[in-house]
Amino acid sequence: MLPRIRAALREAWQVVRGVVGENAYEKYLEHHRLHHPDAQPLSEREFWRQHIDRGDRNPGARCC
């Protein structure tokens, strides 16, 4: 029973991470690996800096 509860919590946590965008760097790395295998991916720090800058330049429908 406990392993099933842990698995369900782990899956729920992954859903939450996806909703808030915390897994964006992991998605970026997967995309990069599939579509740009010969190029060096951005470091996590560089990725988040560009991600935040892009959001600041194009705020879209966010509230703040």
N, CA, C and O atoms as a Tripos MOL2 file, in Angstrom:
@<TRIPOS>MOLECULE
protein
  256   255    64     0     0
PROTEIN
NO_CHARGES

@<TRIPOS>ATOM
      1 N           0.8170   -1.1980    0.0000 N.3       1 MET1
      2 CA          0.0000    0.0000    0.0000 C.3       1 MET1
      3 C           0.8610    1.2630    0.0000 C.2       1 MET1
      4 O           0.6020    2.1920   -0.7650 O.2       1 MET1
      5 N           1.8640    1.2960    0.8400 N.am      2 LEU2
      6 CA          2.7400    2.4660    0.9320 C.3       2 LEU2
      7 C           3.4520    2.7660   -0.3990 C.2       2 LEU2
      8 O           3.5490    3.9340   -0.7740 O.2       2 LEU2
      9 N           3.9480    1.7610   -1.1160 N.am      3 PRO3
     10 CA          4.5740    2.0640   -2.4180 C.3       3 PRO3
     11 C           3.6020    2.7120   -3.4090 C.2       3 PRO3
     12 O           4.0030    3.5650   -4.2010 O.2       3 PRO3
     13 N           2.3380    2.3140   -3.3680 N.am      4 ARG4
     14 CA          1.3530    2.9270   -4.2730 C.3       4 ARG4
     15 C           1.0880    4.3730   -3.9010 C.2       4 ARG4
     16 O           0.9190    5.2230   -4.7760 O.2       4 ARG4
     17 N           1.0530    4.6540   -2.6100 N.am      5 ILE5
     18 CA          0.8510    6.0370   -2.1560 C.3       5 ILE5
     19 C           2.0430    6.8930   -2.5860 C.2       5 ILE5
     20 O           1.8670    8.0060   -3.0820 O.2       5 ILE5
     21 N           3.2510    6.3700   -2.3960 N.am      6 ARG6
     22 CA          4.4490    7.1070   -2.8110 C.3       6 ARG6
     23 C           4.4460    7.3740   -4.3080 C.2       6 ARG6
     24 O           4.7810    8.4730   -4.7510 O.2       6 ARG6
     25 N           4.0660    6.3620   -5.0870 N.am      7 ALA7
     26 CA          4.0210    6.5230   -6.5440 C.3       7 ALA7
     27 C           2.9930    7.5830   -6.9370 C.2       7 ALA7
     28 O           3.2470    8.3990   -7.8220 O.2       7 ALA7
     29 N           1.8470    7.5690   -6.2850 N.am      8 ALA8
     30 CA          0.8070    8.5570   -6.5870 C.3       8 ALA8
     31 C           1.2680    9.9600   -6.2180 C.2       8 ALA8
     32 O           1.0300   10.9110   -6.9640 O.2       8 ALA8
     33 N           1.9290   10.0940   -5.0690 N.am      9 LEU9
     34 CA          2.4510   11.4030   -4.6740 C.3       9 LEU9
     35 C           3.5360   11.8820   -5.6290 C.2       9 LEU9
     36 O           3.5850   13.0640   -5.9700 O.2       9 LEU9
     37 N           4.3990   10.9800   -6.0600 N.am     10 ARG10
     38 CA          5.4570   11.3470   -7.0030 C.3      10 ARG10
     39 C           4.8470   11.8290   -8.3260 C.2      10 ARG10
     40 O           5.3000   12.8160   -8.9050 O.2      10 ARG10
     41 N           3.8310   11.1290   -8.7860 N.am     11 GLU11
     42 CA          3.1620   11.5230  -10.0270 C.3      11 GLU11
     43 C           2.4600   12.8740   -9.8640 C.2      11 GLU11
     44 O           2.5160   13.7130  -10.7630 O.2      11 GLU11
     45 N           1.8130   13.0810   -8.7450 N.am     12 ALA12
     46 CA          1.1470   14.3610   -8.4850 C.3      12 ALA12
     47 C           2.1690   15.4940   -8.4440 C.2      12 ALA12
     48 O           1.9120   16.5820   -8.9590 O.2      12 ALA12
     49 N           3.3170   15.2430   -7.8400 N.am     13 TRP13
     50 CA          4.3730   16.2540   -7.7660 C.3      13 TRP13
     51 C           4.8550   16.6210   -9.1680 C.2      13 TRP13
     52 O           5.1040   17.7950   -9.4410 O.2      13 TRP13
     53 N           4.9910   15.6490  -10.0540 N.am     14 GLN14
     54 CA          5.4160   15.9320  -11.4190 C.3      14 GLN14
     55 C           4.3750   16.7800  -12.1460 C.2      14 GLN14
     56 O           4.7350   17.6480  -12.9420 O.2      14 GLN14
     57 N           3.1160   16.5440  -11.8870 N.am     15 VAL15
     58 CA          2.0530   17.3590  -12.4880 C.3      15 VAL15
     59 C           2.1640   18.7980  -11.9950 C.2      15 VAL15
     60 O           2.0740   19.7390  -12.7840 O.2      15 VAL15
     61 N           2.3570   18.9640  -10.7070 N.am     16 VAL16
     62 CA          2.4990   20.3110  -10.1430 C.3      16 VAL16
     63 C           3.7060   21.0100  -10.7550 C.2      16 VAL16
     64 O           3.6190   22.1840  -11.1120 O.2      16 VAL16
     65 N           4.8200   20.3150  -10.8810 N.am     17 ARG17
     66 CA          6.0210   20.9080  -11.4860 C.3      17 ARG17
     67 C           5.7330   21.3750  -12.9130 C.2      17 ARG17
     68 O           6.2150   22.4270  -13.3340 O.2      17 ARG17
     69 N           4.9510   20.5940  -13.6510 N.am     18 GLY18
     70 CA          4.6080   20.9760  -15.0150 C.3      18 GLY18
     71 C           3.7210   22.2030  -15.0690 C.2      18 GLY18
     72 O           3.8860   23.0580  -15.9390 O.2      18 GLY18
     73 N           2.7810   22.2910  -14.1420 N.am     19 VAL19
     74 CA          1.8600   23.4210  -14.1110 C.3      19 VAL19
     75 C           2.5960   24.7220  -13.8140 C.2      19 VAL19
     76 O           2.3140   25.7490  -14.4320 O.2      19 VAL19
     77 N           3.5260   24.6870  -12.8810 N.am     20 VAL20
     78 CA          4.2280   25.9160  -12.5140 C.3      20 VAL20
     79 C           5.4560   26.1780  -13.3830 C.2      20 VAL20
     80 O           6.1060   27.2130  -13.2310 O.2      20 VAL20
     81 N           5.7820   25.2650  -14.2860 N.am     21 GLY21
     82 CA          6.8870   25.4890  -15.2100 C.3      21 GLY21
     83 C           8.2570   25.1040  -14.6730 C.2      21 GLY21
     84 O           9.2770   25.4160  -15.2870 O.2      21 GLY21
     85 N           8.2830   24.4370  -13.5450 N.am     22 GLU22
     86 CA          9.5650   24.0730  -12.9430 C.3      22 GLU22
     87 C          10.3510   23.0780  -13.7930 C.2      22 GLU22
     88 O          11.5760   23.0100  -13.6910 O.2      22 GLU22
     89 N           9.6630   22.3140  -14.6250 N.am     23 ASN23
     90 CA         10.3490   21.3220  -15.4470 C.3      23 ASN23
     91 C          10.6930   21.8550  -16.8400 C.2      23 ASN23
     92 O          10.9970   21.0730  -17.7410 O.2      23 ASN23
     93 N          10.6470   23.1570  -17.0230 N.am     24 ALA24
     94 CA         10.9130   23.7480  -18.3350 C.3      24 ALA24
     95 C          12.3230   23.4370  -18.8290 C.2      24 ALA24
     96 O          12.5120   23.1790  -20.0180 O.2      24 ALA24
     97 N          13.3090   23.4550  -17.9460 N.am     25 TYR25
     98 CA         14.6790   23.1660  -18.3680 C.3      25 TYR25
     99 C          14.8160   21.7140  -18.8130 C.2      25 TYR25
    100 O          15.5160   21.4330  -19.7850 O.2      25 TYR25
    101 N          14.1630   20.7950  -18.1220 N.am     26 GLU26
    102 CA         14.2010   19.3910  -18.5170 C.3      26 GLU26
    103 C          13.5630   19.2030  -19.8960 C.2      26 GLU26
    104 O          14.0730   18.4490  -20.7240 O.2      26 GLU26
    105 N          12.4510   19.8900  -20.1330 N.am     27 LYS27
    106 CA         11.8020   19.8220  -21.4490 C.3      27 LYS27
    107 C          12.7180   20.4090  -22.5250 C.2      27 LYS27
    108 O          12.8300   19.8620  -23.6230 O.2      27 LYS27
    109 N          13.3700   21.5270  -22.1990 N.am     28 TYR28
    110 CA         14.3080   22.1460  -23.1300 C.3      28 TYR28
    111 C          15.4290   21.1760  -23.4940 C.2      28 TYR28
    112 O          15.7670   21.0340  -24.6700 O.2      28 TYR28
    113 N          16.0030   20.5110  -22.5010 N.am     29 LEU29
    114 CA         17.0930   19.5670  -22.7700 C.3      29 LEU29
    115 C          16.6340   18.4190  -23.6600 C.2      29 LEU29
    116 O          17.3650   18.0030  -24.5600 O.2      29 LEU29
    117 N          15.4400   17.9060  -23.4210 N.am     30 GLU30
    118 CA         14.9070   16.8260  -24.2540 C.3      30 GLU30
    119 C          14.7130   17.3010  -25.6910 C.2      30 GLU30
    120 O          15.0880   16.6080  -26.6380 O.2      30 GLU30
    121 N          14.1210   18.4940  -25.8480 N.am     31 HIS31
    122 CA         13.9390   19.0570  -27.1920 C.3      31 HIS31
    123 C          15.2960   19.2540  -27.8740 C.2      31 HIS31
    124 O          15.4670   18.9130  -29.0440 O.2      31 HIS31
    125 N          16.2350   19.7950  -27.1430 N.am     32 HIS32
    126 CA         17.5680   20.0740  -27.6880 C.3      32 HIS32
    127 C          18.2500   18.7810  -28.1280 C.2      32 HIS32
    128 O          18.8610   18.7250  -29.1950 O.2      32 HIS32
    129 N          18.1400   17.7500  -27.3040 N.am     33 ARG33
    130 CA         18.7480   16.4630  -27.6290 C.3      33 ARG33
    131 C          18.1570   15.8800  -28.9110 C.2      33 ARG33
    132 O          18.8790   15.3050  -29.7250 O.2      33 ARG33
    133 N          16.8470   16.0290  -29.0890 N.am     34 LEU34
    134 CA         16.1830   15.4640  -30.2630 C.3      34 LEU34
    135 C          16.4060   16.2840  -31.5350 C.2      34 LEU34
    136 O          16.5740   15.7170  -32.6140 O.2      34 LEU34
    137 N          16.4100   17.6100  -31.4150 N.am     35 HIS35
    138 CA         16.4150   18.4640  -32.5980 C.3      35 HIS35
    139 C          17.7490   19.1410  -32.8930 C.2      35 HIS35
    140 O          17.9640   19.6090  -34.0120 O.2      35 HIS35
    141 N          18.6330   19.2020  -31.9290 N.am     36 HIS36
    142 CA         19.9220   19.8800  -32.1140 C.3      36 HIS36
    143 C          21.0510   19.0550  -31.4790 C.2      36 HIS36
    144 O          21.7840   19.5640  -30.6310 O.2      36 HIS36
    145 N          21.1920   17.7990  -31.8790 N.am     37 PRO37
    146 CA         22.1370   16.9150  -31.1810 C.3      37 PRO37
    147 C          23.6000   17.3480  -31.2800 C.2      37 PRO37
    148 O          24.4070   16.9780  -30.4270 O.2      37 PRO37
    149 N          23.9480   18.1170  -32.2930 N.am     38 ASP38
    150 CA         25.3470   18.5150  -32.4680 C.3      38 ASP38
    151 C          25.6940   19.8210  -31.7590 C.2      38 ASP38
    152 O          26.8660   20.1910  -31.6940 O.2      38 ASP38
    153 N          24.7170   20.5080  -31.2390 N.am     39 ALA39
    154 CA         24.9590   21.8030  -30.5820 C.3      39 ALA39
    155 C          24.9950   21.6380  -29.0690 C.2      39 ALA39
    156 O          24.3470   20.7570  -28.5050 O.2      39 ALA39
    157 N          25.7560   22.4960  -28.4360 N.am     40 GLN40
    158 CA         25.8520   22.4990  -26.9730 C.3      40 GLN40
    159 C          24.6050   23.1650  -26.3870 C.2      40 GLN40
    160 O          24.2840   24.2870  -26.7790 O.2      40 GLN40
    161 N          23.8940   22.5160  -25.4660 N.am     41 PRO41
    162 CA         22.7230   23.1640  -24.8610 C.3      41 PRO41
    163 C          23.1550   24.2590  -23.8850 C.2      41 PRO41
    164 O          24.2910   24.2830  -23.4120 O.2      41 PRO41
    165 N          22.2290   25.1500  -23.6020 N.am     42 LEU42
    166 CA         22.4830   26.1790  -22.6000 C.3      42 LEU42
    167 C          22.6470   25.5240  -21.2290 C.2      42 LEU42
    168 O          22.0750   24.4670  -20.9620 O.2      42 LEU42
    169 N          23.4210   26.1550  -20.3810 N.am     43 SER43
    170 CA         23.4720   25.6990  -18.9910 C.3      43 SER43
    171 C          22.1170   26.0110  -18.3610 C.2      43 SER43
    172 O          21.3400   26.7960  -18.9050 O.2      43 SER43
    173 N          21.8420   25.4020  -17.2260 N.am     44 GLU44
    174 CA         20.5570   25.6680  -16.5690 C.3      44 GLU44
    175 C          20.4400   27.1420  -16.2060 C.2      44 GLU44
    176 O          19.3700   27.7350  -16.3440 O.2      44 GLU44
    177 N          21.5220   27.7260  -15.7490 N.am     45 ARG45
    178 CA         21.5170   29.1560  -15.3820 C.3      45 ARG45
    179 C          21.2250   30.0300  -16.6070 C.2      45 ARG45
    180 O          20.4090   30.9490  -16.5350 O.2      45 ARG45
    181 N          21.8920   29.7400  -17.7340 N.am     46 GLU46
    182 CA         21.6530   30.5130  -18.9630 C.3      46 GLU46
    183 C          20.2200   30.3410  -19.4380 C.2      46 GLU46
    184 O          19.5830   31.3050  -19.8620 O.2      46 GLU46
    185 N          19.7070   29.1030  -19.3700 N.am     47 PHE47
    186 CA         18.3380   28.8410  -19.8060 C.3      47 PHE47
    187 C          17.3400   29.6870  -19.0110 C.2      47 PHE47
    188 O          16.4840   30.3540  -19.5930 O.2      47 PHE47
    189 N          17.4520   29.6560  -17.6770 N.am     48 TRP48
    190 CA         16.4910   30.3860  -16.8530 C.3      48 TRP48
    191 C          16.6220   31.8890  -17.0490 C.2      48 TRP48
    192 O          15.6200   32.6040  -17.0200 O.2      48 TRP48
    193 N          17.8440   32.3810  -17.2500 N.am     49 ARG49
    194 CA         18.0270   33.8130  -17.4970 C.3      49 ARG49
    195 C          17.2830   34.2080  -18.7720 C.2      49 ARG49
    196 O          16.5470   35.1950  -18.7700 O.2      49 ARG49
    197 N          17.4620   33.4530  -19.8620 N.am     50 GLN50
    198 CA         16.7630   33.7500  -21.1150 C.3      50 GLN50
    199 C          15.2550   33.5800  -20.9600 C.2      50 GLN50
    200 O          14.4820   34.3710  -21.5010 O.2      50 GLN50
    201 N          14.8380   32.5620  -20.2290 N.am     51 HIS51
    202 CA         13.4190   32.2950  -20.0200 C.3      51 HIS51
    203 C          12.7510   33.4770  -19.3000 C.2      51 HIS51
    204 O          11.6740   33.9250  -19.6950 O.2      51 HIS51
    205 N          13.3870   33.9630  -18.2660 N.am     52 ILE52
    206 CA         12.8500   35.1010  -17.5070 C.3      52 ILE52
    207 C          12.8850   36.3760  -18.3470 C.2      52 ILE52
    208 O          11.9190   37.1390  -18.3520 O.2      52 ILE52
    209 N          13.9780   36.6120  -19.0490 N.am     53 ASP53
    210 CA         14.0700   37.7940  -19.9140 C.3      53 ASP53
    211 C          12.9900   37.7770  -20.9890 C.2      53 ASP53
    212 O          12.3870   38.8100  -21.2780 O.2      53 ASP53
    213 N          12.7400   36.6020  -21.5840 N.am     54 ARG54
    214 CA         11.7090   36.4730  -22.6150 C.3      54 ARG54
    215 C          10.3440   36.8060  -22.0160 C.2      54 ARG54
    216 O           9.5370   37.4760  -22.6600 O.2      54 ARG54
    217 N          10.0780   36.3510  -20.8010 N.am     55 GLY55
    218 CA          8.8120   36.6650  -20.1350 C.3      55 GLY55
    219 C           8.6680   38.1450  -19.8280 C.2      55 GLY55
    220 O           7.5670   38.6930  -19.8800 O.2      55 GLY55
    221 N           9.7900   38.7950  -19.5080 N.am     56 ASP56
    222 CA          9.7460   40.2390  -19.2370 C.3      56 ASP56
    223 C           9.4880   41.0380  -20.5160 C.2      56 ASP56
    224 O           8.7890   42.0510  -20.4850 O.2      56 ASP56
    225 N          10.0460   40.5880  -21.6280 N.am     57 ARG57
    226 CA          9.8510   41.2940  -22.9000 C.3      57 ARG57
    227 C           8.4430   41.0620  -23.4570 C.2      57 ARG57
    228 O           7.8790   41.9480  -24.0980 O.2      57 ARG57
    229 N           7.8830   39.8970  -23.2210 N.am     58 ASN58
    230 CA          6.5620   39.5280  -23.7520 C.3      58 ASN58
    231 C           5.6860   39.0040  -22.6110 C.2      58 ASN58
    232 O           5.5150   37.7930  -22.4740 O.2      58 ASN58
    233 N           5.1330   39.8960  -21.7970 N.am     59 PRO59
    234 CA          4.3940   39.4390  -20.6200 C.3      59 PRO59
    235 C           3.1090   38.6770  -20.9300 C.2      59 PRO59
    236 O           2.6370   37.9240  -20.0790 O.2      59 PRO59
    237 N           2.5380   38.8430  -22.0940 N.am     60 GLY60
    238 CA          1.3460   38.0930  -22.4460 C.3      60 GLY60
    239 C           0.2000   38.3630  -21.4870 C.2      60 GLY60
    240 O          -0.1340   39.5180  -21.2240 O.2      60 GLY60
    241 N          -0.3990   37.3130  -20.9680 N.am     61 ALA61
    242 CA         -1.5910   37.4440  -20.1360 C.3      61 ALA61
    243 C          -1.3090   37.2910  -18.6530 C.2      61 ALA61
    244 O          -2.2390   37.1160  -17.8650 O.2      61 ALA61
    245 N          -0.0690   37.3510  -18.2630 N.am     62 ARG62
    246 CA          0.1970   37.1870  -16.8250 C.3      62 ARG62
    247 C          -0.2560   38.4250  -16.0570 C.2      62 ARG62
    248 O          -0.4100   39.4990  -16.6390 O.2      62 ARG62
    249 N          -0.4640   38.2780  -14.7880 N.am     63 CYS63
    250 CA         -1.0760   39.3460  -14.0020 C.3      63 CYS63
    251 C          -0.0960   40.4360  -13.5940 C.2      63 CYS63
    252 O          -0.5330   41.5650  -13.3680 O.2      63 CYS63
    253 N           1.1920   40.1700  -13.4870 N.am     64 CYS64
    254 CA          2.1180   41.1660  -12.9430 C.3      64 CYS64
    255 C           3.2860   41.4380  -13.8850 C.2      64 CYS64
    256 O           4.1540   42.2520  -13.5730 O.2      64 CYS64
@<TRIPOS>BOND
     1     1     2 1
     2     2     3 1
     3     3     4 2
     4     3     5 am
     5     5     6 1
     6     6     7 1
     7     7     8 2
     8     7     9 am
     9     9    10 1
    10    10    11 1
    11    11    12 2
    12    11    13 am
    13    13    14 1
    14    14    15 1
    15    15    16 2
    16    15    17 am
    17    17    18 1
    18    18    19 1
    19    19    20 2
    20    19    21 am
    21    21    22 1
    22    22    23 1
    23    23    24 2
    24    23    25 am
    25    25    26 1
    26    26    27 1
    27    27    28 2
    28    27    29 am
    29    29    30 1
    30    30    31 1
    31    31    32 2
    32    31    33 am
    33    33    34 1
    34    34    35 1
    35    35    36 2
    36    35    37 am
    37    37    38 1
    38    38    39 1
    39    39    40 2
    40    39    41 am
    41    41    42 1
    42    42    43 1
    43    43    44 2
    44    43    45 am
    45    45    46 1
    46    46    47 1
    47    47    48 2
    48    47    49 am
    49    49    50 1
    50    50    51 1
    51    51    52 2
    52    51    53 am
    53    53    54 1
    54    54    55 1
    55    55    56 2
    56    55    57 am
    57    57    58 1
    58    58    59 1
    59    59    60 2
    60    59    61 am
    61    61    62 1
    62    62    63 1
    63    63    64 2
    64    63    65 am
    65    65    66 1
    66    66    67 1
    67    67    68 2
    68    67    69 am
    69    69    70 1
    70    70    71 1
    71    71    72 2
    72    71    73 am
    73    73    74 1
    74    74    75 1
    75    75    76 2
    76    75    77 am
    77    77    78 1
    78    78    79 1
    79    79    80 2
    80    79    81 am
    81    81    82 1
    82    82    83 1
    83    83    84 2
    84    83    85 am
    85    85    86 1
    86    86    87 1
    87    87    88 2
    88    87    89 am
    89    89    90 1
    90    90    91 1
    91    91    92 2
    92    91    93 am
    93    93    94 1
    94    94    95 1
    95    95    96 2
    96    95    97 am
    97    97    98 1
    98    98    99 1
    99    99   100 2
   100    99   101 am
   101   101   102 1
   102   102   103 1
   103   103   104 2
   104   103   105 am
   105   105   106 1
   106   106   107 1
   107   107   108 2
   108   107   109 am
   109   109   110 1
   110   110   111 1
   111   111   112 2
   112   111   113 am
   113   113   114 1
   114   114   115 1
   115   115   116 2
   116   115   117 am
   117   117   118 1
   118   118   119 1
   119   119   120 2
   120   119   121 am
   121   121   122 1
   122   122   123 1
   123   123   124 2
   124   123   125 am
   125   125   126 1
   126   126   127 1
   127   127   128 2
   128   127   129 am
   129   129   130 1
   130   130   131 1
   131   131   132 2
   132   131   133 am
   133   133   134 1
   134   134   135 1
   135   135   136 2
   136   135   137 am
   137   137   138 1
   138   138   139 1
   139   139   140 2
   140   139   141 am
   141   141   142 1
   142   142   143 1
   143   143   144 2
   144   143   145 am
   145   145   146 1
   146   146   147 1
   147   147   148 2
   148   147   149 am
   149   149   150 1
   150   150   151 1
   151   151   152 2
   152   151   153 am
   153   153   154 1
   154   154   155 1
   155   155   156 2
   156   155   157 am
   157   157   158 1
   158   158   159 1
   159   159   160 2
   160   159   161 am
   161   161   162 1
   162   162   163 1
   163   163   164 2
   164   163   165 am
   165   165   166 1
   166   166   167 1
   167   167   168 2
   168   167   169 am
   169   169   170 1
   170   170   171 1
   171   171   172 2
   172   171   173 am
   173   173   174 1
   174   174   175 1
   175   175   176 2
   176   175   177 am
   177   177   178 1
   178   178   179 1
   179   179   180 2
   180   179   181 am
   181   181   182 1
   182   182   183 1
   183   183   184 2
   184   183   185 am
   185   185   186 1
   186   186   187 1
   187   187   188 2
   188   187   189 am
   189   189   190 1
   190   190   191 1
   191   191   192 2
   192   191   193 am
   193   193   194 1
   194   194   195 1
   195   195   196 2
   196   195   197 am
   197   197   198 1
   198   198   199 1
   199   199   200 2
   200   199   201 am
   201   201   202 1
   202   202   203 1
   203   203   204 2
   204   203   205 am
   205   205   206 1
   206   206   207 1
   207   207   208 2
   208   207   209 am
   209   209   210 1
   210   210   211 1
   211   211   212 2
   212   211   213 am
   213   213   214 1
   214   214   215 1
   215   215   216 2
   216   215   217 am
   217   217   218 1
   218   218   219 1
   219   219   220 2
   220   219   221 am
   221   221   222 1
   222   222   223 1
   223   223   224 2
   224   223   225 am
   225   225   226 1
   226   226   227 1
   227   227   228 2
   228   227   229 am
   229   229   230 1
   230   230   231 1
   231   231   232 2
   232   231   233 am
   233   233   234 1
   234   234   235 1
   235   235   236 2
   236   235   237 am
   237   237   238 1
   238   238   239 1
   239   239   240 2
   240   239   241 am
   241   241   242 1
   242   242   243 1
   243   243   244 2
   244   243   245 am
   245   245   246 1
   246   246   247 1
   247   247   248 2
   248   247   249 am
   249   249   250 1
   250   250   251 1
   251   251   252 2
   252   251   253 am
   253   253   254 1
   254   254   255 1
   255   255   256 2
@<TRIPOS>SUBSTRUCTURE
     1 MET1         2 RESIDUE 1 A MET
     2 LEU2         6 RESIDUE 1 A LEU
     3 PRO3        10 RESIDUE 1 A PRO
     4 ARG4        14 RESIDUE 1 A ARG
     5 ILE5        18 RESIDUE 1 A ILE
     6 ARG6        22 RESIDUE 1 A ARG
     7 ALA7        26 RESIDUE 1 A ALA
     8 ALA8        30 RESIDUE 1 A ALA
     9 LEU9        34 RESIDUE 1 A LEU
    10 ARG10       38 RESIDUE 1 A ARG
    11 GLU11       42 RESIDUE 1 A GLU
    12 ALA12       46 RESIDUE 1 A ALA
    13 TRP13       50 RESIDUE 1 A TRP
    14 GLN14       54 RESIDUE 1 A GLN
    15 VAL15       58 RESIDUE 1 A VAL
    16 VAL16       62 RESIDUE 1 A VAL
    17 ARG17       66 RESIDUE 1 A ARG
    18 GLY18       70 RESIDUE 1 A GLY
    19 VAL19       74 RESIDUE 1 A VAL
    20 VAL20       78 RESIDUE 1 A VAL
    21 GLY21       82 RESIDUE 1 A GLY
    22 GLU22       86 RESIDUE 1 A GLU
    23 ASN23       90 RESIDUE 1 A ASN
    24 ALA24       94 RESIDUE 1 A ALA
    25 TYR25       98 RESIDUE 1 A TYR
    26 GLU26      102 RESIDUE 1 A GLU
    27 LYS27      106 RESIDUE 1 A LYS
    28 TYR28      110 RESIDUE 1 A TYR
    29 LEU29      114 RESIDUE 1 A LEU
    30 GLU30      118 RESIDUE 1 A GLU
    31 HIS31      122 RESIDUE 1 A HIS
    32 HIS32      126 RESIDUE 1 A HIS
    33 ARG33      130 RESIDUE 1 A ARG
    34 LEU34      134 RESIDUE 1 A LEU
    35 HIS35      138 RESIDUE 1 A HIS
    36 HIS36      142 RESIDUE 1 A HIS
    37 PRO37      146 RESIDUE 1 A PRO
    38 ASP38      150 RESIDUE 1 A ASP
    39 ALA39      154 RESIDUE 1 A ALA
    40 GLN40      158 RESIDUE 1 A GLN
    41 PRO41      162 RESIDUE 1 A PRO
    42 LEU42      166 RESIDUE 1 A LEU
    43 SER43      170 RESIDUE 1 A SER
    44 GLU44      174 RESIDUE 1 A GLU
    45 ARG45      178 RESIDUE 1 A ARG
    46 GLU46      182 RESIDUE 1 A GLU
    47 PHE47      186 RESIDUE 1 A PHE
    48 TRP48      190 RESIDUE 1 A TRP
    49 ARG49      194 RESIDUE 1 A ARG
    50 GLN50      198 RESIDUE 1 A GLN
    51 HIS51      202 RESIDUE 1 A HIS
    52 ILE52      206 RESIDUE 1 A ILE
    53 ASP53      210 RESIDUE 1 A ASP
    54 ARG54      214 RESIDUE 1 A ARG
    55 GLY55      218 RESIDUE 1 A GLY
    56 ASP56      222 RESIDUE 1 A ASP
    57 ARG57      226 RESIDUE 1 A ARG
    58 ASN58      230 RESIDUE 1 A ASN
    59 PRO59      234 RESIDUE 1 A PRO
    60 GLY60      238 RESIDUE 1 A GLY
    61 ALA61      242 RESIDUE 1 A ALA
    62 ARG62      246 RESIDUE 1 A ARG
    63 CYS63      250 RESIDUE 1 A CYS
    64 CYS64      254 RESIDUE 1 A CYS
